[in-house]
Amino acid sequence: MAVRTFRSSLMPDAEFLEKLFAGDPRTVARSITLAENGGNGAAELMKAVFPKTGKAMVIGITGAPGAGKSSLVDKLAEFYKNAGERVGIVCIDPSSPFSGGAILGDRIRMSTLGLDKNVFIRSMATRGNLGGLSRATVDAVAILDAAGFDKVIVETVGVGQDEVEIVKTADVSVVVLVPGMGDDIQAIKAGIMEIGDVFVINKADREGVMRTQKELEALLNLAHRPDMWNPPIVPTIATENKGIDELAAAIEKYVGFSSRAFSEGISERKESIARWRLLELLRERLLSDLLRSDGIEAKLDKLAAASAQKQIDPYSAVEELLGVK
């Protein structure tokens, strides 16, 4: 009950925002909770946060399950922390079908890292979003950016097919593959060749690394990028902390390249990402307003029961809800 009261009553006043922009961990956590749950003050909070964003480097880590993304994020965050930078980590996990909360426990691997004052770790649930990203991921990244974190690492759920949505929140997308898992075919199916700015072959102590690298190079030669960037391939063994320096260098190189290359393709990509974000917020706002209408919940339940009994088709039910003649 106390949690529910907190979520509904929290409004970002001047003192709250001052603590947030100073990087106070508790205030950062409360801000992300507010954004994730869409509380009363969520919109006002994000309006205040937006002008403070644009300074952090946002790194998206994506790839198939079992590729070692969590271990890679852990070592990469440690690398940045040792370089004197503040690191925010957003881990997108599958949702519990009952509570809606994140259900994976692999954040335990980062427990030691999370004790450091310059590292902030937050798990977020997908809430049914099949794109590997939570609805509020973009807001969480913006909050960490405004709170003064130098690097923000987003680790996706790793569903394999829909990881392309990582481009909507990251400055650089790192695609993690492993030898012997058929990731070359998986990459083609998921459209990863188009969104990968840096490719990592993790668990490079396994057999078949050279074969995987050659196949990946062949696939990259077939891919066309409007910015003419040639994505590097970095072998790593995250559990042994090998290749992390090279990965960090490759990330920096791409970010430097993209900031210098103000080509039409890059500009269009940023505009399309901004348009996607506006559409997402618009859909959410319109649905929320509709569900708050008088009598709509009862009407929705009635139409759902009728649809389940084949008395009305879903399309006609939606038209009735919207009042379409």
Beta strands, then each sheet from edge to edge (+ up, - down):
strand 1: 57-63
strand 2: 87-93
strand 3: 119-125
strand 4: 151-155
strand 5: 172-177
strand 6: 198-201
strand 7: 233-235
sheet 1: 3+ 2+ 4+ 1+ 5+ 6+ 7+
end
